[in-house]
Structures are given as structure tokens and as C-alpha cells.
Amino acid sequence: MKLIIPMAGRGTRVRPHSHTTPKPLLPVAGTMIVERIVETFGRTLDRTIDEIVYILGPDFGQEIKDTLKKMSDRQNAKATFRVQHEALGTAHAVYSAKEDLDGEVIIVFADTLFDSYDKVSVEDADSVIWLKEVEDPSRFGVAVHEGNKITDFVEKPSEPISNLAIIGVYYFKEGNDLQKEIEYLLENRVTGHGDEYQLTDALDRLLKDGKVFKKATVDEWLDCGTLPAWLETTGEILKKEKHDYDSYEDTIIHPPVFIGDDVDINGSEIGPNVSIEAGSTIHNSTIKNSIIQEQATIENSDLEKSTIGKHAQTKRAKGTFHIGDHSIIKQR
């Protein structure tokens, strides 16, 4: 089975980090968002993914491809790369991998994490849509259902017709069927929200054509699409996974925390809800509710609700900061 991951977007709401790193490659407690998604399928899906198709932006360089190739190798899957040259909507993004829309495919938009306690079966369905019960369905596209069968899709309903939100994960028994419906949208300029080609319009056409749609509900759905959401989701994952950590000289640790390999800490207070990636240095500092990416250096600083980029430095900094890779902040 193929897993298709559209990830050509620039992730503007997680800047400055997305200036140098695509949002799905940002870490959550030591593991990239996109790899956590693939691992979730490995735990919860009744199929094996043997190929991952990454839909990238035209300016994504070889370093990003190499990172994704290594990740695919770890997951025992072939890596394939396609390019979305223009951002014209979710259906258009998927169509950028039209060569790969054959046989069984799963499509996932990689800006959220999800999990399910039970195995998801895709048997006896033309399509399976992953859903999460929400308190305010008016903020989401929702699926209307009778039992396990989906009967309709409604975008941001004004009336409480369903509280099951579509989380951006889709299975198709035959990818060619989806390809044909997307082609219809493109050829006839059928656009939706934002005057873009929307995947939900293709789903609606498949449903009206008599395809059997079933639902798969998830127990956990965590957003990573903004800086506050990335921080909050990291905190939730830290509480769930309970990572071990070493002891450090003159340092107090308040779990939950994640501390990567070869991290040098002394004279500091770390946690709670702090993720420190490999190779970082923390001296004489206090860090709470923050993400420190790899090879960063924090000295004589007091950070809270901060996100610090790779190879970045803070010295005598106090407060909340969001600084990109290779940046330096020094306060007097």
C-alpha cells in the first residue's frame, strides 16, 4: 500500500522554523511529526505501507529529500518524491502524485498527530475516512453517518448535523477512482473554499457515485499547525510517553521532559514540558514549556513557552522567544 503525504505548504504559522524546515519535519519529543504519523499507521492499520510518496514544494532541496529517504528506510518503505508547483488546494496537491494514484492508497495531511486505541480495518469499503468527535463541529468539515457508513460530507455546518470532524486522513481501495474525480474538478474548474480545488468535493462525487465510505474514529487528535499548538502537543506527548533522562550536574529536572543524546546540561532547572533535541548545550538556565532543537546553546537564560531553532544561541535571555536556526539572541 502507498502512503501519500502532501507537504508542499510553507507552514507560515510555525515561522521562523518553517523558513528552513518543512513543518512535517519539525520534532516532537525526538521524532519528526511525519515519522510519528507513519509509526501510527504501523501500530493501528490492518495493512502494511511499503511506499511513501512525498509531495514537496519546488524549492525543497536535496537535504530534505535525504532526511525523508532515511526516515522511509527506517520504516521499511520505498521513498518517492513528487512536486506541487502551485498551491491550488488539497485536491490539486493530491493530483500532483497522479502517477501514484493506483491500487490501495492512504492520503494524510501531515500537520496533525493522531492515535487510536484499536486497529483500523479498511475491509469491505471503497474508502475509509478518519474522524474525531469534537465539541464545536462548526469549525470543521464533518461526516454524516448511519452506523459505520458515511452518508454525507458537510463543510463547517451551521446546524449540529454531525460532531465527527474530518482529520485529514483518507483510505481509498482504488486510487484511480479518486484520480478521475479530481480530474473532473480540474477540467471543469469546480472550486470550493478559497477558490481552490478541494478534496472534499472529489469525495462527495465518489459518494454520490455509490462508493461505500466507512468511518474510522480516532481517540487522539493533536494539532501542530501553529507555534502554541506545537508546544501544547509536545507537552501532551511528553506526558503520554514519559521519557527517561539522565542526571546532570547541579541541575533539577521537573518531568515530563525529553532530553536527546549528547546533551550537555549543568547548573540549570529544566521542565516541565520541555523537549531538548540532540547535541544541545544548556548552562545556568531555567527552561519551562519549551522546545529546544538540536545543537542549540542556551546560557544564563530564563525561557518559557519558547521554541529555539537548530544551532541557535540565547545568552542572558529572559522571557518567551521564537528564534530560527543559526540565530543568536543576547540581552544585556
matplotlib code that plots the C-alpha trace (Angstrom):
import matplotlib.pyplot as plt

x = [0.0, 1.1, 1.0, 0.8, 1.8, 1.2, 3.7, 4.4, 3.0, 5.3, 3.9, 3.7, 2.1, 5.2, 7.7, 10.5, 11.2, 9.5, 11.8, 14.4, 12.5, 9.1, 6.5, 6.2, 9.9, 9.8, 10.4, 8.0, 10.0, 12.8, 10.8, 9.7, 5.9, 5.8, 7.6, 5.2, 2.3, 3.9, 4.6, 0.9, -0.2, 2.2, 0.5, -3.1, -3.7, -4.5, -2.3, 1.4, 2.7, 5.5, 5.9, 5.7, 5.0, 6.1, 4.6, 7.1, 7.4, 9.5, 12.2, 12.7, 16.3, 18.2, 18.8, 15.1, 14.8, 17.7, 16.1, 12.8, 14.6, 16.4, 13.1, 11.4, 14.3, 13.7, 10.1, 11.0, 9.2, 10.3, 10.5, 9.1, 9.1, 6.6, 6.4, 3.4, 4.4, 1.4, -0.7, -4.2, -5.9, -6.0, -7.3, -4.7, -2.0, -3.0, -3.2, 0.5, 1.1, -1.3, 1.3, 0.9, -2.9, -3.4, -4.4, -4.7, -3.6, -3.8, -3.6, -2.6, -2.0, 0.9, 0.1, -1.6, -0.9, -3.5, -3.8, -6.3, -6.5, -8.0, -6.8, -8.4, -9.8, -10.3, -12.1, -15.4, -15.0, -14.2, -12.9, -12.3, -12.3, -10.6, -12.8, -12.7, -15.6, -15.4, -17.3, -17.7, -18.2, -18.9, -15.1, -14.5, -15.6, -17.7, -19.0, -22.7, -23.1, -25.6, -23.9, -20.4, -21.3, -20.8, -23.7, -22.7, -19.9, -20.7, -18.2, -18.4, -22.1, -24.2, -26.5, -25.4, -25.8, -22.7, -19.9, -17.4, -14.7, -12.6, -9.0, -7.2, -6.6, -8.2, -8.0, -9.0, -9.3, -8.7, -6.7, -7.7, -11.3, -10.1, -7.8, -10.7, -12.9, -10.0, -9.5, -13.2, -12.8, -9.7, -11.1, -14.4, -12.9, -15.0, -13.5, -14.6, -13.4, -10.8, -11.4, -9.2, -9.7, -10.9, -10.5, -13.9, -15.6, -13.9, -15.1, -18.6, -18.6, -17.4, -20.1, -22.8, -21.4, -22.3, -18.9, -19.0, -17.5, -16.8, -15.6, -12.6, -12.7, -9.5, -9.1, -6.4, -6.0, -3.3, -2.6, 0.9, 0.0, 0.9, 3.7, 1.3, -0.2, 3.3, 4.2, 0.9, 1.1, 4.7, 3.6, 0.8, 3.1, 5.7, 3.0, 1.9, 5.4, 7.2, 10.8, 13.7, 16.5, 20.0, 21.1, 23.1, 25.4, 23.7, 20.5, 16.9, 14.6, 10.8, 9.2, 7.8, 10.8, 12.6, 16.4, 18.2, 21.6, 24.8, 23.0, 25.2, 23.3, 24.7, 23.6, 20.1, 16.4, 14.6, 10.8, 8.1, 7.1, 10.5, 11.9, 15.7, 17.0, 20.4, 23.6, 22.3, 24.1, 22.2, 24.2, 23.0, 19.4, 15.8, 13.6, 9.9, 7.2, 9.7, 11.2, 15.0, 16.1, 19.3, 22.7, 21.2, 23.1, 21.3, 23.4, 22.3, 18.8, 15.3, 12.9, 9.2, 6.9, 9.8, 10.9, 14.6, 15.9, 18.8, 22.3, 20.6, 22.0, 20.5, 22.6, 21.3, 17.8, 14.7, 11.1, 9.4, 11.3, 10.7, 14.1, 15.0, 18.0, 21.5, 20.1, 21.6, 19.9, 21.9, 20.4, 22.4]
y = [0.0, 3.6, 6.4, 9.8, 12.8, 16.3, 18.6, 21.4, 24.1, 26.6, 26.3, 30.1, 29.7, 28.0, 30.6, 31.2, 27.5, 26.7, 29.1, 26.3, 23.2, 22.0, 21.8, 17.9, 17.6, 19.6, 17.4, 16.4, 14.9, 13.5, 12.3, 14.3, 14.9, 13.0, 10.0, 9.9, 9.7, 6.8, 5.0, 5.5, 3.7, 0.9, 0.4, 0.9, -0.1, -3.6, -3.1, -2.7, 0.5, -0.3, 3.0, 6.6, 9.3, 12.8, 15.8, 18.6, 22.2, 23.2, 24.8, 21.9, 20.9, 17.6, 17.7, 17.4, 14.5, 12.8, 13.2, 11.7, 8.9, 7.9, 8.0, 5.8, 3.3, 3.2, 2.4, -0.3, 1.7, 3.0, 6.8, 8.5, 12.3, 14.4, 18.2, 20.5, 23.6, 25.8, 25.8, 25.4, 23.4, 20.0, 18.1, 19.7, 18.8, 15.1, 15.2, 16.2, 12.5, 11.3, 8.7, 7.1, 7.0, 3.4, 0.5, 1.0, 4.4, 6.4, 10.2, 12.1, 15.8, 16.0, 18.9, 16.9, 13.9, 11.3, 7.9, 5.1, 2.5, 0.0, -1.4, 0.3, -2.1, -1.0, -4.2, -4.0, -0.3, 1.7, 4.5, 5.0, 8.5, 9.1, 11.2, 12.7, 13.7, 17.4, 19.9, 22.6, 21.0, 24.4, 24.9, 21.7, 19.7, 16.9, 13.4, 12.5, 8.8, 6.0, 3.4, 2.8, 4.1, 7.7, 9.2, 12.8, 15.4, 19.0, 21.8, 23.8, 23.1, 25.9, 23.3, 20.3, 17.7, 15.8, 16.1, 13.9, 16.1, 15.0, 15.0, 14.8, 11.0, 9.1, 5.5, 4.5, 1.0, 2.2, 5.3, 5.6, 6.3, 9.3, 10.5, 10.6, 12.7, 15.1, 15.4, 16.3, 19.1, 20.4, 20.2, 21.8, 24.3, 23.1, 25.0, 25.4, 27.3, 29.9, 29.3, 26.2, 22.6, 20.8, 17.1, 17.0, 17.8, 14.8, 12.7, 14.0, 12.9, 9.4, 9.1, 10.2, 7.6, 4.9, 4.2, 2.7, 5.1, 3.9, 5.8, 5.3, 7.3, 8.3, 8.7, 11.4, 14.3, 16.9, 20.0, 21.0, 23.8, 26.9, 27.6, 27.4, 24.2, 22.7, 23.5, 22.2, 19.0, 18.4, 18.7, 16.2, 13.7, 14.1, 13.3, 10.3, 8.8, 9.5, 9.5, 8.6, 11.1, 11.2, 13.2, 16.4, 18.4, 21.0, 20.6, 20.0, 18.2, 18.5, 15.9, 15.3, 16.1, 14.7, 15.1, 13.8, 12.2, 14.1, 17.0, 18.9, 20.4, 21.9, 24.5, 24.5, 23.9, 22.0, 21.3, 20.6, 20.1, 20.6, 18.9, 19.2, 17.7, 16.0, 17.8, 20.9, 22.7, 24.2, 26.1, 28.1, 28.4, 27.8, 26.3, 25.6, 24.5, 24.9, 23.2, 23.4, 22.0, 20.1, 21.7, 24.8, 26.6, 28.2, 30.1, 32.2, 32.3, 32.0, 30.7, 29.8, 28.9, 29.3, 27.5, 27.6, 26.6, 24.3, 25.7, 28.8, 30.6, 32.5, 34.3, 36.2, 36.0, 36.1, 35.6, 33.9, 33.7, 32.0, 32.1, 30.3, 28.2, 29.7, 32.8, 34.5, 36.4, 38.2, 40.5, 42.8]
z = [0.0, -0.8, 1.7, 0.0, 2.1, 0.6, 2.4, -0.2, 2.0, 3.6, 7.1, 7.7, 11.1, 12.5, 11.3, 11.8, 11.9, 8.7, 6.8, 6.9, 7.8, 6.4, 9.1, 9.0, 9.7, 12.9, 16.0, 18.7, 21.6, 19.5, 16.5, 13.4, 13.0, 9.7, 11.2, 14.1, 11.6, 9.8, 13.0, 14.0, 10.8, 11.7, 15.0, 14.1, 10.4, 9.2, 6.1, 5.6, 4.0, 1.6, -0.3, 0.9, -1.7, -0.5, -2.4, -1.9, -2.9, -5.9, -3.7, -1.3, -1.6, -1.5, 2.2, 2.8, 0.4, 2.1, 5.5, 4.2, 2.4, 5.7, 7.5, 4.9, 5.2, 9.0, 8.3, 5.7, 2.9, -0.5, -0.8, -3.9, -4.4, -6.4, -6.7, -6.3, -8.3, -7.3, -4.2, -5.6, -2.9, -1.3, -4.4, -6.6, -4.0, -4.2, -8.0, -8.0, -7.3, -10.1, -11.2, -7.8, -7.6, -8.4, -6.1, -2.4, -1.2, 2.0, 1.9, 5.1, 5.5, 7.9, 10.3, 13.0, 15.1, 15.8, 17.5, 18.0, 20.7, 18.3, 15.0, 11.9, 9.3, 5.7, 4.7, 2.8, 2.0, -1.1, 1.2, 4.9, 6.4, 9.8, 12.1, 15.6, 17.8, 18.5, 20.7, 18.0, 14.6, 13.0, 12.8, 10.7, 7.7, 9.2, 8.1, 8.4, 9.1, 9.7, 11.9, 10.4, 6.9, 5.9, 4.0, 3.5, 4.0, 5.2, 5.4, 8.7, 9.4, 10.8, 12.4, 14.6, 11.8, 13.0, 15.6, 13.7, 12.2, 9.2, 10.4, 7.0, 6.7, 3.9, 2.5, -1.0, -2.2, -5.8, -6.2, -9.9, -8.8, -6.9, -9.7, -12.2, -9.8, -9.2, -13.0, -13.3, -10.8, -12.6, -16.1, -15.1, -12.7, -9.8, -6.9, -3.3, -0.3, -1.2, -4.9, -4.7, -5.7, -2.5, -1.9, -0.1, -3.5, -5.0, -2.0, -2.5, -6.1, -5.2, -2.5, -5.0, -7.4, -4.9, -3.4, 0.1, 2.6, 6.2, 9.2, 11.5, 14.7, 16.5, 20.2, 19.9, 17.5, 18.2, 16.2, 15.2, 12.9, 15.0, 17.5, 20.5, 19.2, 18.5, 22.1, 23.5, 21.5, 22.6, 26.2, 25.7, 24.0, 26.8, 29.4, 27.4, 26.6, 29.9, 28.6, 30.8, 31.4, 32.9, 35.9, 35.3, 37.5, 39.7, 37.7, 38.7, 36.3, 36.5, 34.3, 31.8, 29.6, 26.6, 26.6, 23.4, 23.0, 23.8, 25.6, 28.0, 30.9, 34.2, 36.7, 35.3, 36.0, 33.3, 32.9, 33.0, 29.4, 27.8, 24.8, 24.2, 21.0, 20.5, 20.9, 22.7, 25.5, 28.5, 31.1, 34.1, 32.7, 33.5, 30.8, 31.0, 28.5, 25.6, 22.6, 22.1, 18.7, 18.0, 18.6, 20.2, 23.0, 26.0, 28.5, 31.5, 30.2, 31.6, 28.9, 29.0, 26.1, 23.7, 20.5, 19.7, 16.3, 15.4, 16.1, 17.7, 20.7, 23.6, 26.1, 29.1, 27.6, 29.7, 28.5, 25.6, 22.3, 18.9, 17.1, 13.9, 13.0, 13.5, 15.2, 18.2, 21.0, 23.6, 26.2, 28.4]

ax = plt.figure().add_subplot(projection="3d")
ax.plot(x, y, z, "-o")
ax.set_aspect("equal")
plt.show()
